[in-house]
Amino acid sequence: MSAFSIFRWFSSDLAIDLGTANTLVYAKGRGIVVSEPSIVVVNKVTHKVEAVGREAKEMLGRTHANIVAIRPMRDGVIANFELTEAMLQNFIRKAHNGRSWVNPRVVIGIPSEITQVERRAVIDAAYRARASEVYLVEQSIAAAIGAGLPITEPIGNMIVDIGGGTTDIAVISLSGIVYSRSIRIAGNEMDEAIIQYIKKKYNLLIGERTAEQIKIELGSAYPLEEPLSMEVRGRSLIEGVPKTITITDEEIREALADTVSTIVNAVRVALERTPPELAADIIDHGIVLAGGGALLKGLDKRLMQETSVPVILAEDPLSAVVLGAGKMLDDIDLLKRVCTNLERLEY
C-alpha cells in the first residue's frame, strides 16, 4: 500500500458548498465543521495570502492600497483559480484540525448551468487542494436532499435555492432532474441593488458589508405587518464627508423589486414547463425554498401570491446544500446516480 493510500485511510470525507458568498464544509461523522465567507485577502506587493474566510471579511473595505480583499468565486463559478485553490486548501485544512497531509474524498455542489470549462476548473482546484476523489453534484439536488425532500420517489419535488451568486430552480423526480434553470441573480445582486439605490436617491456611498446588513435587517419581498427602519452610515458623494441617513423597509423593497421579480418569474417559468403529473405533486407538496436568499422577509408570501402554490422554507436554508452533499457521503449509490462528472480519479 502506498503512503498516499495510507493517508487516505486516515482522512475524513468532506462535502463542500463552494458558494459565491460563503463556503461550508461538512465532515463525515462530524457535521458542519467550517462555515466562512468566500473571501481571500492578498498582499499585492508580495502576492501572499494574508487572510481567508471570516478574518478576511473583517478586512473588507478596511484595507490599505497594498492589501486587497477578493471574492475568488463569482456567480457560483471560479473567477480566480489560484485564490480558489488557496481558499479550498485553507478550509480543508481547518476541517481536518490543521492537518495538511490528509487527502479526502470530496463532494462539491455546483450550479446547474455552468459550462464544462467551469466544471473542470472546480475539479482541478479541488485536486490541487489535495482531494483524492472529486464528485460534482448539482446544488439543487443537494439542497433538495438537505431539505429532506423524497427525491428518489416518483413524486415531483420543486426546490428553489437562492445563494449568493446564483438562484437554482429544479423539479426533481426519481433521483433525476426533470427541469432545471440557474440564473445569475441572487443575494449579491440584492446587495448591489441596495448600494445603487442609496447612491442614486441619497448621494451616499455605502460598502458591501453595510448593504448586506441592510438586506438582512430591512429587506423584504412583501409588505411587512410592522414598518422597519434603520440608520445607515456612508460617505456623502456631494460633500465627501461621512453622513448618516435613516431608511425604511419600503425603500429597500423598492430597491430589491427588479431582483425579486426576476426570481419570481423564473419560478413561474419552471412551473409552466413542468409535466402535468409532476405539477400536481408540487401543488400538493409545495415549493421548497433554500439558500441564504430564502431568508428574505416575505419571499414565501410573494411566491405564494404569484404562483398560487404553497411555499415552504427549508428547516436550515443556509446549510441545505452542504447537508445534502454530506448525506451523499453515506449513500454512495445515490451519489453515483446524481454525480455530474465521470472523470473521477480513484487511488
Secondary structure as GFF3:
##gff-version 3
##sequence-region A 1 347
A	DSSP	alpha_helix	3	10	.	.	.	ID=ss1
A	DSSP	beta_strand	14	18	.	.	.	ID=ss2
A	DSSP	beta_strand	22	27	.	.	.	ID=ss3
A	DSSP	beta_strand	31	37	.	.	.	ID=ss4
A	DSSP	beta_strand	40	43	.	.	.	ID=ss5
A	DSSP	beta_strand	49	52	.	.	.	ID=ss6
A	DSSP	alpha_helix	54	58	.	.	.	ID=ss7
A	DSSP	beta_strand	67	70	.	.	.	ID=ss8
A	DSSP	beta_strand	73	74	.	.	.	ID=ss9
A	DSSP	beta_strand	77	78	.	.	.	ID=ss10
A	DSSP	alpha_helix	81	95	.	.	.	ID=ss11
A	DSSP	beta_strand	105	110	.	.	.	ID=ss12
A	DSSP	alpha_helix	116	128	.	.	.	ID=ss13
A	DSSP	beta_strand	133	138	.	.	.	ID=ss14
A	DSSP	alpha_helix	139	146	.	.	.	ID=ss15
A	DSSP	beta_strand	157	162	.	.	.	ID=ss16
A	DSSP	beta_strand	167	173	.	.	.	ID=ss17
A	DSSP	beta_strand	176	183	.	.	.	ID=ss18
A	DSSP	alpha_helix	187	202	.	.	.	ID=ss19
A	DSSP	beta_strand	204	205	.	.	.	ID=ss20
A	DSSP	alpha_helix	208	218	.	.	.	ID=ss21
A	DSSP	beta_strand	229	236	.	.	.	ID=ss22
A	DSSP	beta_strand	242	248	.	.	.	ID=ss23
A	DSSP	alpha_helix	249	272	.	.	.	ID=ss24
A	DSSP	alpha_helix	276	285	.	.	.	ID=ss25
A	DSSP	beta_strand	287	290	.	.	.	ID=ss26
A	DSSP	three_ten_helix	292	295	.	.	.	ID=ss27
A	DSSP	alpha_helix	299	307	.	.	.	ID=ss28
A	DSSP	beta_strand	311	313	.	.	.	ID=ss29
A	DSSP	three_ten_helix	317	319	.	.	.	ID=ss30
A	DSSP	alpha_helix	320	329	.	.	.	ID=ss31
A	DSSP	alpha_helix	332	338	.	.	.	ID=ss32
###
